[in-house]
């Protein structure tokens, strides 16, 4: 069976991370979310995938041409038309039989895809799941196993069944979309065909990656399901037993209280790892670093003396070498933390962290949430960020600055400090 994966979107709510990469290329557990989705689709029986691309398509095509095997891939470009229907129509020449359609910005497991395929009997079959916050999703009402009502992010939901953007379909869908024409928004809308479609309620894992903090929750899930590829060791007074060299990485004189997954050339030196950590190729942890919670650290990073990283995602070439704290954060590629940089991730009142977005304040639903940083931003010594802030790409946050609001890309942030000089008394 083939799958059509809709991965053309820009991901505005995920800025600044998507200013420099496609949404489907955002990483969890050391791999792009689309990489994980393809792995789960393969487990569900998918042999071929048509990936619909547009935004920064070159980066996606380059990565998967070099780094993915298991599913035969074909890339097609979505044209100027917008909407899920237009994205599906871009793949119509590649589909001749029953197929699966998946949003490229979800993290899910193979059981969800399998259940939709098994339940399919023609037309369209939707995967649905009960959620605690249905107002954030497309909501479906079922009657006799068929969709009787679909509402997109209603203020007062009539159901708690969310549409997961996991479908099984027949090729006739393409003609139906064309015959519908464009919606009031000027788009070809797949949701216009949902009424009367079959709905199947699933209980497997699913997470829509809409905001940067969704990556943190997905990262925790994926890491918890992965198997460690290194051994586990504790600090030993005997130097001969204080070193563990494996095919993937090198652990020296360190305590691992949990699970580590290490790529080739990664090192953990004289440090403490608690929880679950993915360490990319060429990355050095330590000496005297502390990792706790669920961490995914990209390739060629340096996490050094006195630095703590807690439940965060760091992309490649991140440096935090001296006395920094990074908690519950997503950090872009090439970011440098000056000595003593601190990420605040908890409000004084203990309430959920609110995040300012393009459409106003959004409740993250998280008590602990740090910062989202775009690529190639630099922090000066003793700088600090307040909970839930966003700092764009190519910024400079100068020494002593407390970032208490979002910072656009390409911004230099500094503070003026009045200094007085007095003569020492003899």
Buried (B, 14 or more C-beta within 10 A) or exposed (E): BBBBBBBBBBBEBBBBBBBBBBBBBBBBBBBBBBBBBBBBBBBBEBEBBBBBBBBBBEBBBEBBEEEBEBBEBEBBEBEEBBBBBBBBBBBBEBBEEBBBBBBBBBBBBBBBBBBBBEBBEEBBBBBBBEBEEBBBBBBBBBEEEBBBBBBEEBEEBEBBBBBBBBBBBBEEBBEBBEEBEBEEEEBBBBBBBBEEBBBBBBEBBBBBBBBBBBBBBBBBBBBEEEEBBBEBBEEEEEEEEBBBEBEBBBBBBBBBEBBBBBBEBBBBBBBBBBBBBBBBBBBBBBBEBBBBBBBBBBBBBBBBBBBBBBBBBBBBBBBBBBBBBBBBBBBBBBBBBBBBBBBBBBBEEEEBBBBEBEEEEBEBBBBBBBBBBBBBBBBBBBBBBBBBBBBBBBBBBBBBBBBEEBBEBEBEBEEEEEEEEEEEEE
